[in-house]
Amino acid sequence: MPARAIAVATGMLLIAVLAGMVISTGSPILIAAVVGPLFGLLMLTQWRLCFWTVVVGFLVINGPIQQFAPTLGKVTWAFSAVSLLLLALSAVQLFAADDERSLPPSPLAWMVLTLLAYVLLSSAFVSSYPAEVMAGFKRYFQTWGVFFAMAVLPFAVKDLRLTYKAMVWLAVLHVPFCLYQFFVVVPNRGVVSAAAFDAVAGIFEGSATGGGASGVMALFMVVAVVAVIRLWLVERIGFGRLLLGLALFGAPLALGETKVVVFVLPFTLLVAMRGHFGRARALAIFAAVLLATAVLAVRYISLNEVNGADFQKALDNSIAYNFGSVGYDGRGGLNRSTVLSFWADKHGFQDPVGTLFGHGLGASYAGGNAIFPGHLNFSYPFLAIDLTTISTVLWDLGLMGLALYLSLYVLAWRSLQRGIKAFEGQALADWFRLAEISLVVCVIALPYNNSIISFGSHGTVFALTLGTCALAGRLAARRTQAQSHSSPVARPAFVAA
């Protein structure tokens, strides 16, 4: 028997023994840690299968497991492992010298690799908690294999079309879950208050007893609502489909209590209406959305009245813990405004290293069920210094890390605009404008919460959005190359004469 065959057989036998030992422990964490990479290795030759495993895993499977089988929650780590393998495969392809590739890789991929290098180097320099850094790396980048697949691998237009269809069905799937949570889970929480409606998280992460990614679900449905309106404005769908889409995708917003919708919905609609402001249908739909937003605002604020507060007091309380000095928990913690001033008070000249480079990946994480909570969470207990994505990145990676992280959004926007310009007047440009809506919502989410980092669902939506921006630039670059190769070489005037 050839030596190579013996080596392969021996390796397979050892893997089988290891897998059997791990499965016999019954530990979901160990099983996920072993099965995920093995499953990923099998799929590396079929990267599309790997891509869809991560997308469906985080957006469709992860939420119901967290809600109805929380003891199996760590099994979803397998999706993280597959995504990181996809990231590694894409990175290898990125470094491979191949000038004949039909679809050039996106420069955005190089920027993300730069951020990854900075994250690892800075954390090695400032942190003495390797387990904390590893856990933080998993949270930050567990879905970024999705982005790299779209930014580096031969992701075709048909793949993008399938992705958009999947997002439509995902939005539809939210509706029955939100109805169940509204009529069953919320009443079971006892006193029906604004906090009780956090359970309305749709198919995203949540709990059968209440609480969850309600904000992530609401932002996702805002994108769906505005996308339907945009498609109607450009006459890609008729009025009947507009009404159906608004009824389906708007229902979860009315069932939940996510006050940021009051700002995000009209603002993103303004972005989507660019180039259509003077049209009668645009003005009519904007007026209708403003009216619906006002109704939602009254509903959201009135939910606080069950605790004995009148409407004006409930409104004042909402303003106080978003823009004043009252903690987000209603007590002495931080809120979306003070979380940044608190970081500034603890940094500057008194801690130049922490100011520039942070305290290491995962240092600020305050998750209640974390295996490796951030060490800063013990220094500042119950303050929620990781309340928003911006504050989390500042504590973990410093000003340098925040600058690199925010530059991704700038480069993504520019890449998306190149795609829109290259395919103006075509359906592909309309698809890219829908990604524009999602990118704007992702930017708004940065000072709102830390869900892009802490929730796999939002991380996946962000990776898909960033990947679509990268793909837009790639397709535009290919179109430019094709036009330059097909155009005849101009001859000098004297030769023509």
N, C-alpha and C positions, 0 to 999 in steps of 0.2 A: 504493500500500500504506500502511495507517495507520502512524503513527509508533510506536505501541505494538507492532504486529506486527514492525516492523523491529527494535525494541529487543530483543524476545524472541528473534527469530531470530539476531541478533548475539550475544546472551548465550549461547544454546545452542551456537553455532559456537565461541565462545571456550572454553566448558567442554569441548566435544569435543576441541578442540586440546590443552588442558591435560591432559585425561585421557589422550589418546594419548601425549603426551610423557612423562607419569609412568609409564604402563604399559610404555613402551619401555625404561625404565631397569632394569626387573626387580627394583626394590627393594621388598620386602614392606612396609616401613614407609611409604614414600611412596604406594604403591598404597592401603594401608589409610587413610592420611590423606586421600586424595582421594575414593576410592570410598565410604567410610563416610558422610561428610556428604551426598554426592550421593544415596546410597541413602536416607539419613534424610529428606532433603527430599522425596523422592518418597512417603515413607510418612507424613508428618506429617498428611495428610488421613485416614490409616487408622492411628490411634494404637494400636489393638489389635495390628495387625501389627508395629508398632514395638516394643510391649511384649514380645510373644512372641519377636521377633528377639533382644532383649537377654537374656531369660530362657533361651531355648534355647541361644543363643550361648555364654553364660558357663557354664551348667550342663551342657551336653551336648557342644558342639563344641569348646570351648576346651581341655578336659582331654585328649582324644585327640590333638589337634594338638600339644600340649606333649609328650605321651608318644611319639608315633610320627612326627611331622614337625616337630621343634623349629625347623628353619630357617624355617618359616612362622609361628612363634609370634607375631610382631608383627602378622600379618594380623588377629588378634583385636582389635586396636585399633579396627577398624571397629565392633565392638559397643560399645566405649566412646563412640565418636563418636555413634552412634545414640542411646545412653542420654542423653548430654548434650543432644542435640537434643530428646529427649522431656522432659527436665528443663526446658529453656527454654520449650517449648510449654506445659507445665503451669504454669510461673511466670506466663506471660502470661495464661492462663486464670484464675489465682488473683487477679490484679490487676483483671481485667475485672469491672466492676460489673454484676451480674446477680442480682437478688433473686428471680428466678423459677426459679432452678435447682432441679431436682427433688432433687438430692443436694448438700447444702451442703459446701463444702470443709472439710477438717479443720484445726483450729487448730494441729495438729502441723506442717502444711506451713509455716505462718508461723514456727514455731520453727526449722525447718531453714533457712529463708531467712535468719533472724537469724544462725544459725551460719555460713552461707555468707558473709554480709556481714562478720562478724567475722574469718573466715579470710582474706579478701582484704585487708581494711584492716590487720589486724595484721601480715600478711606483708609488705605494702607498707611498713609502718613499720619493721620490725625486720630485714628481709632485703635483701641486695644481690645476690641470686642469682635473677634472674627465671626462668631455665630450670629451676632446681631447684624453684621454686614451682609452675611450670606442670606439671612432672612429678608433683609431690606432689598437686596438685589432681586430676590424672587418677587417681591411685591412690586417693585418699580418696573421690571422688565419681563414679567411673566407672559405678557401677551404680545411682545414686540416682534416675535417671529412672524406674525401676521403682516406687520409693516414691511419687514425685510423681504417677504415673499413678493409683495407688490412692488417693491422698490428695486429689486435685483433680479429675481427669477423671471422667466418668460411668461409673465402674467398677461393673458390676451384680453381683447375687448369682450369676448364671449364670457370670460371669467368675471369681468367687471359687471356685465349684464346680469349674470347669475347672482352676484353679490347683492346688487340692488334689489332683485326680486326677493332674495332671502330677507333683506331688511324690511321689506313690505310685510311679508308673512310674520316676521318677528313682532312688528307693531300690532298686527291683528291678534297674535297670540296673547298679548298683554291684556286684552279686553276681558276674556273670561276669568283670568286670574285676578284682575282688579275687582271684578264683580264679586267673586268669592271672598276676597279679603275685605271688601266693603260691607257685605251683608253677614259674614260669619266671623271673621277674625276681629274686626274692630269692635263689634258689640261684646265679644268675649273678654275684652280688656277691662271691663268694668265701667268706670267713668269715661264717657265719650268726650274726649277733649281733643285739642289740636294734635297733641303728641300721639294719641291713639291712631291717627290716620297715617302715621309713618309706616304702618303695616301694609298700606296700599302701595306695593312695590312691583306689581305685575309679575312677570316671569323672572325678574332679576332677583338678586339675593334678598332674603327676608327670613322671617321666623313665623312659625305657626301660632306663636303667642303674641306677635306684634313686633314692630320695628323692622328696619331693612333699608334697601336702596331706593327709597321712594323718590329722592331727589334725582337719582340717575334715571329712573323710569320717566319722571316728568320731563326732564330735559330731552330724552330720546323722543318722547311723544310730541314735544314742541317742534323738533326737527321734522317729524312726520307730518304734522299739521301744516307747517310752513312749506314743506316740499310739495304737498298736494296743491296748495294755493299757487305756488310758483308754476307748476305744470299746467294749471288752468289758465294762468295769465299768459303763458306762451302758447296756449291752445293745443297742448299735447293731450289733454283730457277734456271731456265735456262737463257740463254743469251737473249732470246726474252723478258722475263719479266724484266730482268735487264735494257734493253734499254727503255722499256715502263716506268718503274719506274723512270729512270733518266730523261726522257723527261717530265713526269708529275710533278715530285717533284722538278726538277731543274728549270722549267719555272718561278715560282714565284721569285726565286733568281735573275734571269736575268731581270725581270720586275721591281724589286725594286731597292733600293740603300742603302744597309746596309753593310758598308765596313768591319765590323767585320767578315763577311763571309770569307773574303780573308785569315784570320788567322784560324778561327774555322774549316772550311771545311777540309783542309789538316791535321790539327792536330788531329781531331777526327778520320779521316780515318786511321792515324797511330795507334791510339788506337785500332780501329776495326781490323786492320791487324795483330795484335799480334798472333804469331804462324804460320803466312803465308808469312813472308817476303821473303823467298827463292823461292817461287813459281812464275812461269812465269806470270800467270794470275794476281797475286797480283802486280807485278812490272808494268805490262802493264796498269792496271786500275789506279794505283797511278800516273803514268806518264800522263795519260789522264786527271785525276782530277787536277794535277798541271797546265796543259795547260789551262783547263777550268777556273781555279782560276785566272790565269794571265789575261785571256780575261775579266773576271768579274772585276778585279782590274782596268784595263784600262777604262772600261766602267764607273765604279763608279766615278773615278777621273775626267773623261772627262765631266761628268754632271755638274761640277762646272764651266766649261768654258763658259757657257751661260752668265755669269755675266762679261765677258770680260777678265777673267784670262786665261793665257796659261796653258798647262798641268803641267809644272814644278811648277808654282806658286800655282795651285790648290793642287798639291801633298804636297807642303810645308805648305799650310794652314791646310790641313788635319792632318799632323804630329804635327803642332803647337797646335791645340786645343785638341789633344789626349795625347800628351806627353810633350808639352811645357808649356808656361805660358798664352797663349791666352784662354779666356773663351770659354766654350762650345757653348755659344750663339754668339760667334764671337766678343764679346765686353769685358766687365770687370768682367764677372762672373767666376765661377770655372769650371775646366774640370776634366777629370777622374784621372789626376795625382794630381793636386793642391787641389782637394777636401779633400784628406787625409792629406796633409801637413797643410791645413787650420784648420782642426780639431785638429791636434797636437799643432798648435800655440795657440789655445784657451784653451788647457787643460794641464795636467801635474800637477806640484806642485801648480799652481795657482788655480786649481779647482780639487782637488783630488776626491771629491764625484762624480762630473760629469764624470771624467775620468774613474772611476771604474764602476759606476752604471748608467751613462747616465742622461738624463733629463726627462725621462718618455716616455711611449709609445705614438707615434704620434707627439712628440715635434718638429721634423724636417720637417714634411710633408708640401710641398709647392704646393699642387695641386690647380689649378686655380679655380675649381668648388667645392672645399671642403666646407662642411657645418661647419666643425671645423678644420681649418688649424692650423698647429703647431705654438706654440707661438714663437719658435725660428725663424720661417720664418719672423716674424716682426722685430726681432733683426738683422737678416742678410738678408734683402730683396734683391731679384733678384740675389742672389748668387747661388741658387740651392744646398744647403748643403746636400740635399737628392738625389743627382744625381745618386749615385750607391747604391746597397744593402749594401755594406760594410760601406759606410759613414752613411747611414741611421741607421743601427744597432748601430754604434758607438755613434752617437748623442743621440739616443733614449735609448739604454741599456748599453752603456759603454763597457769597455774592457771585463768585466765579461760576459756580455750578448753576445758579439761577440764570445768569446771563447766557450760558450755553443752552440751557433748557428753553428759555424764551426765544432764542434765536431759531429753534426748530419751527416755531409757529410762523415766524417771519419768512423763513425759507419755504415753508410749506405753502404759504399764501402766494408767494412769487411763482412757485412751480405750478400752482393751480391756475394762476392768471395766464401763464404761458400756454397751458392746455386750452383754456377757454378762448384765447385769441387765435390759436392755430386752427381750431375747429368751429369758429363762430358761424352760426347759422345752421349747424348740424346738430343731430340729437346728442352726440357726444358732449358738446359744449353745455347742453342743458343738464346732462348728468353731472358734469363737473360743477355746475352752479349749485346743485343740491349738496355736493360735498362742501361747497363754500358756506352754506348754512350751518352744516355740522361743525365746521372748523370755528365759526364765530361762537357757537354755543360752547365748544370746548374752551375757548379763551375766556368766556364769561364764567365758566366753572372754576377757573384757577383761584379767584379770591372768594369763591362761594363755599367749596368744601374740598376734601382731599380724595374724592372718590376715584379720580383718574388713577391714583396710586393704590388705594386701598381696596377697591372693588374690581374683580376680574371683568365684570360686565362693562363697566365704564372704560376700563383699560382696553378692552377689545374694540369698543366703538371708537375710541381715540386712535387705536392702531389702524383700524380700517379707514378712518378719515385721513390720517397722515399718509397712509399707503396710497389712497386715491389721489391725494395731492402729488405724491411722488410719481405715480403712474401717469398723471396728466402731463407732467414735464417730460417723461420718457417718450410718450407718444408724440408730443410736440417736437421733440428732438429728432425722432425717427422721420417724421413728416418733413422736417427741414432738410435732413440728409437726403431723403428721396428726391426732393425738389432740386437740390443742388446737383445731384448726380444726373438727373434727367434733363436739366436745362442745357442748351447748347452753349459752347464756349464762344464768347463774342470775339470776332476778328478785328484787328486794327483797321482803321479807316482807309489807310493807303492800300491794304490788301483787298478790301472790298471794292475799292475803285479800280 
